[in-house]
Each structure stands twice: as C-alpha cells, then as structure tokens.
Amino acid sequence: MFKALDIARMAIGTVAKAAAKVPVVDSRFHINDRLNGPWPEGPFLWLHGASLGECKMLLNLAKFLREDIENCPKILLTTQKTEVLHFIKESGCDVESCIAPADTPAAMKNFLAAVKPAALILGENELWPGYLSGMKGISAKPSVAIVSGRYNHSLPGVDFSCVGYASMQTGGDLSRFLNVASRANIAKMMIGGDWKILPWVRSGSEVKAPENPTIDTAFVSMHMAEWASLCRMVVSSIKRQESVVLIPRRLTEVNAFRKALSDQELTVVEWPLVQKGAVSLVSKFGLTKEVFAKTRTAIIGGSFSRGLGVHDFWEPIQMGVATCIGPFAAGQKEKAAALVNAGVMAQLQSTAGYAKRVIPDPRVVSTYLSNERTKIADSYEQLLEFLRNLFV
C-alpha cells in the first residue's frame, strides 16, 4: 500500500511539472514554488496549516513555544494558501514562512534537505502522506505532533508511526483517528479541544462582551455561494436600521459582494466606516478581531451552503460576541452540535428565524469556556513535554 501511495505521489509530481509550464496556470496556483521552492535554510521547527484559520492558530502557538521552550529552534510556518503568506509576514510574529511543498517525492526531498526540520507540528487535519513519511525518514524517533486535530478519514495505507503526539478536538475525532493509527502506538493521544482559543486560555481573562458595540451584526467569512441566505439576513437587518459588517471569506469575492449588495439597492460603505442602515464591507485579511471588539452579534459563514465548511466560531465566542451559525457545520459537526446543545452558540435551521434568533446566555458561555480552558492548557503542556524531549 505504501508503494502505491508513492507511485501516486510520483504521478502527481509529473502532472504538476507539466502544468507548471503553462504560465497562466503557474501564475494562479504557484506550482513551481510548490515544487521547487525556494525553501529557507534550516534547521527549523516546522509548523504547517492549510489556510488562514489554521495559520492564525499556529502563529499564536509559535509565539508561546518561543516563550516556553529554552533554545527553541527557528520556526517555519508553511501554508497551502498563497494569499495567507502576506498575512503571516505582516503579523509581526518571529517566524519564517513559505508556500507548502507539494506532496511529491522530489519536492519533499529538496524541501527536507533545505529546511532540516527538528519536528513537524500539523494543524487540524493536514495529514499529507509525504510529510509523514518524509519526517519518518529523517528522524530517529517520532517527531510529528498533531494539534487541535480534526479527523474524519485519510488515504488508506498512510503510515502514522512518525506521530508522537496527537491532541484531537473531540472524542469523536480521537476515536476515529485511533481506528486508523492504532498500529502506530502513538505515545501521547488526548482530547485537547480547539486550540484557536489558546491565546484566551493563556491570558487568564474571562469572557466579556464588547463595551458599547457599534456593530449590530457581523457576517464573517461569507462565501458568494451563500448569497441567497446572506441577502435575506442583511435585508432583514437593514430594514431594522441595524449597522452591519460583512467580511468575505475570499478577497477575490469582495467586488462580487459589493455589486450584489448594490443591486439590492443597499447602502455600502468601506470598513472601518460603520453606520446604521448600511453594510460596511471589509476588503482585507486579518481584521476579524478588530471587528468583533465592536460587535454585538456574529453570523458565521460556511454554514449556509451544504458544499462548504463552517468557519471559525471560537473567535467571536471567546470575545463575548453572541454567535450563530446556519444549518450546516461541515468539518465541525460534533463541536458545533455540542456548543449549540450547551447553549453557547445559536443555530438557524433557516433564515426565516434570523430576526428572532436565540442570544446565548453569557453566563453559560463563560462556564463552558472555563472547562475548555482546563482541557486546552493541559494538552498544551503535554506538547511542550513532547518537544522538549525531542530537542534535548
């Protein structure tokens, strides 16, 4: 089975090389960068996340690892999304970054030779077979950690024996992962919660609603595929003369949202301007924290179309913003259901109930997050122990 995976990875590399020769394709997908780098010179502690949400979490983790591990190696953060690289570089965090290597034998060989990773930390569900086998080939003992892990399935035959630590978000994630990784005898596995709230966990602060919020509702990480539902909710808010902020998931869709709002004869202003009866449109990455600091309620994107995945609902919850998702929660079904059932987050089964949606009780939210704090703090300490044992 492992040989079959290697053959498949080689075939993908061959196709990618051919595609990279087409300028318009390479310009859009940065295939040459994924195949050939340039890769920074190591050694590094390598962190990898798929897109913005995972990379935000890993940037915070990188900061804390530097504080807590004496003689911590340089940190490299890779991502699958080229648009996220600018955000990482502008974050001010002391990390290097580059586009993630393609999971092909040649690309991984060159990447590992340059980067010389002392360990690899994978955010959420980025279980690329070549990343795992590559780390096994250069490490004498398991040197891969999975943090804030989500697991539904992976390619058959993936070798997890290089994993020495796995902190999964839910019991379901842990159980499913154990079913495929039991032969790997991973030393440390636990339910460790969602590390997107790790900064709040370490801060010791309590959940507190924004003072004097000027934004009635923020629609966050919305896709154009959700426009029909979004339009009904926005119109409902504007009819009540509420102030609305819209944060598109993709910057490439900002203009499409602007046109669609204008076609509905809605007043559109540009963030940071906010006014009653208008939609403030955000056209930059990384501004959610700034928006939530002024927001009363938040509606989370990726949850109003079956083909999408729900986006980060933890950020507004931990900032005391009353949070609501739509009828779908792909990628986070278990955790979303747990939060809804506990009264921490509301859920709309249709937009008809938008104006009368439930507002979670702040006391319930605070108690729930206190329990999450204990779980995440313990799993973080276990990661520190794992890494310190590697770096001695």
C-alpha positions in Angstrom: 0.0 0.0 0.0 2.9 2.4 0.8 4.3 1.7 -2.6 1.0 2.5 -4.2 1.0 5.8 -2.4 4.5 6.6 -3.6 3.6 5.8 -7.2 0.5 8.1 -6.9 2.7 10.9 -5.5 5.2 10.5 -8.3 2.4 10.6 -10.9 1.0 13.8 -9.3 4.5 15.3 -9.5 4.7 14.5 -13.2 1.3 16.2 -13.9 2.3 19.2 -11.8 5.5 19.7 -13.7 3.6 19.7 -16.9 1.0 22.2 -15.5 3.8 24.5 -14.2 5.0 25.1 -17.8 1.7 26.8 -18.6 2.3 30.4 -17.4 -1.4 31.3 -16.6 -1.8 28.1 -14.6 1.5 28.5 -12.7 0.7 32.2 -12.0 -2.6 31.3 -10.5 -1.5 28.2 -8.4 2.2 28.9 -7.9 3.0 25.3 -8.9 6.7 26.0 -9.5 7.0 27.4 -6.0 5.4 24.3 -4.5 7.7 22.0 -6.5 11.0 23.9 -6.3 10.8 26.5 -3.6 13.0 28.4 -2.8 13.0 26.8 0.7 14.6 28.6 3.6 17.8 27.1 5.2 17.2 25.3 8.5 17.2 23.7 10.9 13.6 24.7 11.8 10.7 23.6 13.9 8.2 23.2 11.1 4.6 24.2 11.6 2.0 23.6 8.8 -1.6 24.7 8.3 -3.9 24.7 5.4 -5.4 28.2 5.4 -5.9 31.4 7.4 -7.7 29.9 10.4 -5.2 27.2 11.0 -2.3 29.6 10.4 -3.7 32.1 12.9 -3.7 29.3 15.5 -0.2 28.2 14.6 1.2 31.8 14.7 -0.1 32.1 18.3 1.3 28.7 19.1 4.7 29.7 17.6 4.8 32.7 19.9 4.1 30.6 23.0 6.6 27.9 22.1 9.3 30.6 21.8 8.4 31.8 25.3 8.2 28.4 26.9 10.9 26.3 25.3 14.5 27.3 26.1 16.7 27.3 22.9 13.7 26.7 20.7 14.7 26.3 17.1 13.8 28.8 14.4 10.2 28.3 13.4 9.0 27.9 9.8 5.3 28.2 9.1 4.0 26.8 5.7 0.5 27.1 4.3 -1.4 25.8 1.3 -2.8 29.3 0.5 -0.6 31.8 -1.2 -2.8 34.7 -0.1 -2.1 33.8 3.6 1.6 34.3 3.2 1.2 38.1 3.2 -0.8 37.9 6.4 1.8 35.8 8.1 4.6 38.2 7.1 2.6 41.2 8.3 1.7 39.5 11.6 4.9 40.6 13.3 5.4 37.1 14.7 9.0 35.9 14.7 8.6 33.1 12.2 9.8 32.5 8.6 7.1 31.4 6.1 6.8 30.0 2.6 4.3 28.1 0.5 3.9 24.5 1.5 5.8 22.0 -0.6 3.9 19.8 -3.0 3.4 16.3 -1.6 5.6 14.7 -4.3 8.8 12.7 -3.7 11.1 15.1 -5.4 9.7 18.3 -3.8 9.7 16.7 -0.3 13.3 15.5 -0.7 14.5 19.0 -1.6 12.3 20.7 1.0 13.5 18.5 3.8 17.2 18.8 2.8 16.9 22.6 3.0 14.7 23.1 6.0 16.1 20.2 8.1 13.0 20.1 10.4 13.7 19.0 14.0 10.0 18.4 14.4 6.7 19.0 12.5 3.5 20.3 14.0 0.4 19.8 11.9 -2.6 22.0 12.5 -6.0 20.3 12.5 -6.2 17.8 9.6 -3.2 18.3 7.3 -2.2 14.7 7.3 -0.2 14.6 4.0 1.3 11.2 3.4 4.6 12.5 2.1 5.0 14.9 5.0 4.6 12.0 7.4 6.9 9.6 5.6 9.4 12.3 5.0 9.7 13.1 8.7 10.0 9.4 9.5 12.9 9.1 7.0 14.9 11.9 8.8 14.1 11.3 12.4 15.3 8.6 14.8 12.1 8.8 16.9 8.6 10.0 16.3 8.8 13.8 15.6 5.4 14.8 14.3 2.7 16.4 16.5 -0.9 16.9 15.6 -2.5 19.8 17.4 -6.2 20.9 17.5 -6.7 17.8 15.4 -9.8 17.0 13.4 -10.1 13.6 11.8 -12.8 12.0 9.5 -10.7 10.0 7.1 -7.4 9.8 5.3 -5.9 7.9 2.4 -5.7 4.2 3.0 -2.2 3.0 4.0 -0.9 6.2 5.5 1.9 5.5 8.0 1.3 7.3 11.3 4.3 5.8 13.1 6.2 9.1 12.9 3.5 10.7 15.1 4.4 11.0 18.7 1.7 13.4 20.0 -1.9 13.9 18.9 -4.3 16.4 20.6 -7.7 16.0 19.0 -10.6 18.4 19.2 -13.3 16.0 20.2 -13.8 12.5 21.5 -15.2 11.5 18.0 -12.0 12.8 16.3 -9.9 10.9 18.7 -11.9 7.7 18.3 -11.8 7.8 14.5 -8.1 8.6 14.5 -7.4 5.7 16.8 -9.1 3.3 14.4 -6.5 4.0 11.7 -3.5 4.8 13.8 -3.7 2.1 16.5 -0.8 0.2 15.0 1.4 3.2 15.2 1.5 3.1 19.0 1.4 6.9 19.4 2.8 7.7 22.8 0.5 10.6 23.7 -3.0 11.0 22.4 -5.8 13.0 24.1 -8.9 15.1 23.7 -7.4 18.6 23.8 -10.1 20.9 22.4 -9.8 23.6 19.8 -6.5 25.5 20.0 -7.9 28.5 18.2 -8.7 29.8 21.7 -5.2 29.1 23.1 -4.3 32.8 23.5 -7.5 33.3 25.6 -6.6 30.2 27.6 -3.2 31.6 28.4 -4.4 35.1 29.1 -6.4 34.1 32.1 -9.1 36.6 31.2 -12.8 35.9 31.4 -15.3 36.2 28.6 -16.6 39.7 28.5 -18.9 41.3 25.9 -17.7 44.3 24.0 -18.5 47.6 25.7 -20.7 50.0 23.7 -20.7 47.9 20.5 -21.3 50.0 17.4 -21.9 47.0 15.1 -25.2 45.2 15.5 -24.3 42.2 13.3 -21.1 41.0 11.7 -21.4 38.4 8.9 -18.0 36.7 9.0 -16.2 34.6 6.4 -19.1 34.6 4.0 -18.9 32.9 0.5 -20.8 34.1 -2.6 -22.3 30.6 -2.6 -24.2 31.7 0.5 -25.5 34.9 -1.1 -29.2 33.9 -1.2 -29.3 33.3 2.5 -27.0 36.2 3.3 -29.1 38.6 1.3 -32.2 37.7 3.2 -30.5 38.3 6.6 -28.8 41.5 5.6 -32.0 43.0 4.2 -33.8 42.0 7.4 -31.1 43.8 9.5 -31.1 46.9 7.3 -34.9 47.2 7.5 -34.5 47.4 11.2 -31.8 50.1 10.7 -29.1 48.0 12.1 -25.4 48.5 11.4 -24.0 45.6 9.5 -20.4 44.5 8.7 -19.6 41.9 6.0 -16.3 40.1 5.9 -16.0 37.9 2.8 -14.1 34.7 3.1 -12.2 35.3 -0.1 -10.7 38.6 -1.1 -11.4 37.7 -4.8 -15.1 37.9 -4.0 -15.1 41.3 -2.4 -16.2 43.1 -5.6 -18.9 40.4 -6.3 -20.4 41.1 -2.9 -20.2 44.9 -3.4 -22.1 44.6 -6.7 -24.7 42.1 -5.3 -25.3 44.5 -2.3 -25.6 47.5 -4.7 -28.0 45.5 -6.9 -30.3 45.2 -3.9 -30.1 49.0 -3.5 -28.4 48.6 -0.1 -26.0 51.3 1.1 -22.4 50.0 1.1 -19.6 51.7 2.9 -16.0 50.7 3.3 -14.6 49.4 6.6 -13.7 50.9 9.1 -16.7 53.2 8.5 -19.8 51.8 10.2 -23.3 53.4 10.1 -26.9 52.4 10.9 -28.8 51.1 7.9 -25.7 50.3 5.9 -23.4 47.5 5.1 -19.7 48.0 5.9 -17.6 45.8 3.6 -14.2 44.6 4.8 -11.6 44.1 2.0 -8.5 43.0 3.9 -7.4 39.8 5.7 -6.9 39.6 9.4 -9.4 42.2 10.7 -11.9 39.9 12.5 -10.5 40.7 16.0 -10.9 44.4 15.3 -14.4 43.9 14.1 -15.5 41.6 17.0 -14.3 44.2 19.5 -17.2 46.4 18.4 -19.8 43.7 17.6 -23.0 42.7 19.4 -23.8 39.5 17.4 -22.0 37.5 14.7 -23.2 35.1 12.0 -20.5 32.6 10.8 -20.0 31.9 7.1 -19.5 28.5 5.5 -22.7 27.3 7.3 -25.4 28.4 4.8 -24.4 26.1 1.9 -24.1 22.4 2.1 -21.0 22.2 0.0 -18.9 24.5 2.3 -17.3 24.1 5.7 -18.2 26.2 8.7 -15.6 28.7 9.6 -14.1 29.7 13.0 -16.8 30.3 15.5 -14.5 30.3 18.5 -13.1 33.8 17.9 -16.3 35.7 18.5 -17.4 33.4 21.3 -14.3 34.0 23.3 -14.6 37.8 22.8 -18.1 37.7 24.3 -20.0 38.2 21.0 -23.3 36.4 20.7 -22.6 33.8 17.9 -24.8 32.0 15.5 -24.2 29.5 12.6 -26.5 28.4 9.8 -28.0 24.9 9.2 -24.7 23.3 8.1 -21.5 22.7 10.0 -19.3 20.6 7.7 -15.9 20.0 9.2 -17.0 20.8 12.8 -20.3 19.0 13.1 -19.5 17.4 16.5 -18.1 20.5 18.2 -20.8 22.8 16.7 -23.6 20.5 17.9 -22.0 20.4 21.4 -21.9 24.2 21.6 -25.5 24.6 20.3 -26.8 21.9 22.7 -24.9 23.6 25.6 -26.4 27.0 24.7 -23.1 28.5 23.9 -23.9 29.1 20.3 -27.1 29.5 18.4 -28.1 27.8 15.1 -30.5 28.8 12.4 -32.2 26.0 10.5 -33.4 28.6 8.0 -33.1 32.3 7.6 -36.8 32.7 8.4 -35.8 32.7 12.1 -33.0 35.2 11.7 -34.7 38.2 13.3 -35.8 36.2 16.3 -32.6 34.0 16.7 -31.5 32.9 20.2 -28.9 35.1 22.0 -26.7 32.8 24.2 -26.6 33.5 27.9 -23.2 35.0 28.7 -23.0 33.0 32.0 -23.5 29.7 30.1 -20.7 30.7 27.6 -18.3 31.7 30.4 -18.8 28.4 32.3 -18.4 26.3 29.2 -15.2 28.1 28.2 -13.7 27.7 31.6 -14.0 23.9 31.2 -12.4 24.2 27.7 -9.5 26.3 29.3 -8.5 23.4 31.6 -8.6 20.9 28.7 -6.5 23.0 26.3 -4.0 24.1 28.9 -3.3 20.5 29.9 -2.9 19.4 26.2 -0.5 22.3 25.6 1.7 21.3 28.5 1.8 17.8 27.1 3.0 19.2 23.7 5.8 21.1 25.5 7.0 17.9 27.2 6.9 16.1 23.8 9.0 18.8 22.1 11.5 19.3 25.0 12.2 15.5 24.9 12.9 15.9 21.1 15.2 18.9 21.5 17.4 17.6 24.3 
